[in-house]
Amino acid sequence: MKKICIIGGCGHVGLPLGLVLSDVGFDVTLLDINKDSINKINNGIVPFQEEGAEELLNKNLNKTLFVTDNSDVVKDQDVVVFITGTPVDEHHNPKIHEVMNVLDKYIHLLHKEQLIILRSTIYPGTTEIIEQKLQKCFNAQPKLAFCPERILQGKGIEEIRNLPQIVSAVNDNARSEAENLFSKVTSKIVHLKPIEAELSKLMLNTWRYLEFAIANQFYMMVEDKGLDFYKIYNAMSEDYPRAKNYCRPGLAAGPCLFKDTMQLSAFYRNQFFLGQSAMLVNEGLPNFLVGQLEKKLGSLKNKKVAILGMTFKANNDDIRESLSFKIKKELEFKLAEVLPSDPYLKDSYKLEDVLSDCDALILGVPHKEYLDLKIDKPYVDCWNIWK
Ligand SMILES: NC(=O)c1ccc[n+]([C@@H]2O[C@H](COP(=O)([O-])OP(=O)(O)OC[C@H]3O[C@@H](n4cnc5c(N)ncnc54)[C@H](O)[C@@H]3O)[C@@H](O)[C@H]2O)c1
C-alpha cells in the first residue's frame, strides 16, 4: 500500500482528493496548518460543504485516512502532494513566493525516491523552478509531476472519479508513477508537458471567466438602456442549438476564476486584453447592480437594503472572494443600511426578518431557498429567478 501525504490536505481541493485516494486503499495523511479544520476532520466533520465527503470521511478515518499538523510525516511517504493556495498580489501578479515558502518549509523532509506532485493551479513555469530547487537539494533528478485539479467545488469527489486527469512530469519515471496513481481513481489520463499542463488549467478557468464576462456585459448594456435582457436572451437562445451553452449573467466570483485570469495575463506580460476586459466587466457588475437599485429608489441613503446570498456561488457555504461583499461595500458607501442574509452562513440575518424589515433587495446568489420567494418590494435580480 502506497503512503501518500497531502500538504494542504484539509483544504477544498486537498480533502476531496485525500478522501478519494484513501477510499481506494492508499494510506493517506492530510497535513495542514489549520488546526480548526484538523480537529473537525479528526472528529468526522467536514469543514465545508462537499457532496459525499462525510460518508467517505467516516468510512476511512483512522483506517486509511489520517490528519495531522506534524510535518515529520512527510519523511516516510512514497508520494507527497502539494495543494495550497496560489493567490495573486495587489498588482494581480502571482505570489510565487507563497508557493515557494510552502516548498521551503518541507523541502528538508523530501527525498529523491518520493514522487512529488504539484496540484495547485500554478503560474506557467513554476514546475520547472521547483524541479531546479529539488534537483539542487537532492543532487539528483527529482520525481516531480504537475497534475492539476479541475474539480467543481462542492462536487469534487464525484469529479475526481469521473474527469480525465491531466498528468505532466519532468521525466518518464515521475510520469508513469503519477499515471499509475491517478489510474486507481479515474479511467482517463491525458498527458501534457508541465508548461502545457500549467497553461491548460489557467486557460480553462479563464475561458469560463470570459464566458461570464460576455453575458454580464450584454446584461449591463441592455438593462442600462431600460430594456429587458432576459426577454432578448430567451428569444435568441430558445431552441437554437448554437446558443445551448450561452452563459447567463451573474456574479463571477470565488477564489479561482479572477486570479487565474490574472495569472494568465501576467504570463502574457499584461498584454492579455481580453482577460483584463473580462475582469473589468465582471468586477463592474456589483456596482452596476447597486446603480440599478439606486435608479429604482431614487436614493439609497438610509434605505434598508437586503442582500440575499453572500457566498460566492449558489447552494454552497464558501464566501471566498464573493462579490456580494463588494455589493455590501458599495451600498454602505451610498449610506444604505445593509442586511446581509444567507441560509448557508451561521452569522447572517434570517431570511424572514430581512424580507419584512428591508425597503429593497439585491439578489447576490440564487440559492435554491430563494427560488420560490414572492418578492413584493423593489429588487434587483440579475439571475432572473423571480420573474
Ligand atoms: N477550490 C476549487 O474548487 C479549486 C479547484 C481546482 C483547483 N484549485 C486550486 O487548488 C489550490 C488550493 O485551493 P483550495 O481551494 O483548496 O484552497 P484552500 O485554502 O481551501 O486550501 C488550502 C489548504 O492549505 C493549507 N495550507 C496553507 N499553507 C500550508 C502549509 N504551509 N502547510 C500545510 N498546509 C497549508 C490551508 O490551511 C488550507 O487548508 C489553489 O491553487 C486553487 O487555485 C481550487
The ligand as an SDF file (V2000), in Angstrom:
LIG
                    3D

 44 48  0  0  0  0  0  0  0  0999 V2000
  -11.3960   25.4560   -4.8120 N   0  0  0  0  0  0  0  0  0  0  0  0
  -11.5090   24.8670   -6.0010 C   0  0  0  0  0  0  0  0  0  0  0  0
  -12.5950   24.4910   -6.4220 O   0  0  0  0  0  0  0  0  0  0  0  0
  -10.2780   24.5980   -6.8360 C   0  0  0  0  0  0  0  0  0  0  0  0
  -10.4150   23.7860   -7.9610 C   0  0  0  0  0  0  0  0  0  0  0  0
   -9.2800   23.4720   -8.6890 C   0  0  0  0  0  0  0  0  0  0  0  0
   -8.0530   23.9960   -8.3130 C   0  0  0  0  0  0  0  0  0  0  0  0
   -7.9430   24.8080   -7.2250 N   0  0  0  0  0  0  0  0  0  0  0  0
   -6.6100   25.2890   -6.8420 C   0  0  0  0  0  0  0  0  0  0  0  0
   -6.1670   24.4800   -5.7670 O   0  0  0  0  0  0  0  0  0  0  0  0
   -5.3130   25.2390   -4.8950 C   0  0  0  0  0  0  0  0  0  0  0  0
   -5.8420   25.1670   -3.4780 C   0  0  0  0  0  0  0  0  0  0  0  0
   -7.1250   25.7310   -3.4480 O   0  0  0  0  0  0  0  0  0  0  0  0
   -8.1500   25.4190   -2.2740 P   0  0  0  0  0  0  0  0  0  0  0  0
   -9.4560   25.9820   -2.7010 O   0  0  0  0  0  0  0  0  0  0  0  0
   -8.0750   24.0070   -1.8520 O   0  0  0  0  0  0  0  0  0  0  0  0
   -7.5410   26.3140   -1.1030 O   0  0  0  0  0  0  0  0  0  0  0  0
   -7.8780   26.1600    0.4440 P   0  0  0  0  0  0  0  0  0  0  0  0
   -7.4900   27.4560    1.0630 O   0  0  0  0  0  0  0  0  0  0  0  0
   -9.2530   25.6500    0.6310 O   0  0  0  0  0  0  0  0  0  0  0  0
   -6.8740   25.0300    0.9330 O   0  0  0  0  0  0  0  0  0  0  0  0
   -5.5140   25.2240    1.1050 C   0  0  0  0  0  0  0  0  0  0  0  0
   -5.1190   24.4770    2.3740 C   0  0  0  0  0  0  0  0  0  0  0  0
   -3.7080   24.5860    2.5060 O   0  0  0  0  0  0  0  0  0  0  0  0
   -3.4120   24.7440    3.8790 C   0  0  0  0  0  0  0  0  0  0  0  0
   -2.0660   25.2730    3.9980 N   0  0  0  0  0  0  0  0  0  0  0  0
   -1.6070   26.5180    3.7480 C   0  0  0  0  0  0  0  0  0  0  0  0
   -0.2950   26.5890    3.9900 N   0  0  0  0  0  0  0  0  0  0  0  0
    0.1010   25.3600    4.3850 C   0  0  0  0  0  0  0  0  0  0  0  0
    1.3320   24.8130    4.7880 C   0  0  0  0  0  0  0  0  0  0  0  0
    2.4420   25.5380    4.8300 N   0  0  0  0  0  0  0  0  0  0  0  0
    1.3630   23.5090    5.1520 N   0  0  0  0  0  0  0  0  0  0  0  0
    0.2520   22.7390    5.1420 C   0  0  0  0  0  0  0  0  0  0  0  0
   -0.9550   23.2200    4.7630 N   0  0  0  0  0  0  0  0  0  0  0  0
   -1.0250   24.5100    4.4070 C   0  0  0  0  0  0  0  0  0  0  0  0
   -4.5060   25.6570    4.3880 C   0  0  0  0  0  0  0  0  0  0  0  0
   -4.6300   25.6120    5.7790 O   0  0  0  0  0  0  0  0  0  0  0  0
   -5.7190   25.0830    3.6480 C   0  0  0  0  0  0  0  0  0  0  0  0
   -6.3550   24.0760    4.4040 O   0  0  0  0  0  0  0  0  0  0  0  0
   -5.2620   26.6340   -5.4910 C   0  0  0  0  0  0  0  0  0  0  0  0
   -4.1610   26.7200   -6.3560 O   0  0  0  0  0  0  0  0  0  0  0  0
   -6.5400   26.7060   -6.3060 C   0  0  0  0  0  0  0  0  0  0  0  0
   -6.4410   27.6430   -7.3450 O   0  0  0  0  0  0  0  0  0  0  0  0
   -9.0370   25.1060   -6.4690 C   0  0  0  0  0  0  0  0  0  0  0  0
  1  2  1  0
  2  3  2  0
  2  4  1  0
  4  5  1  0
  4 44  2  0
  5  6  2  0
  6  7  1  0
  7  8  2  0
  8  9  1  0
  8 44  1  0
  9 10  1  0
  9 42  1  0
 10 11  1  0
 11 12  1  0
 11 40  1  0
 12 13  1  0
 13 14  1  0
 14 15  2  0
 14 16  1  0
 14 17  1  0
 17 18  1  0
 18 19  2  0
 18 20  1  0
 18 21  1  0
 21 22  1  0
 22 23  1  0
 23 24  1  0
 23 38  1  0
 24 25  1  0
 25 26  1  0
 25 36  1  0
 26 27  1  0
 26 35  1  0
 27 28  2  0
 28 29  1  0
 29 30  1  0
 29 35  2  0
 30 31  1  0
 30 32  2  0
 32 33  1  0
 33 34  2  0
 34 35  1  0
 36 37  1  0
 36 38  1  0
 38 39  1  0
 40 41  1  0
 40 42  1  0
 42 43  1  0
M  CHG  2   8   1  16  -1
M  END
$$$$
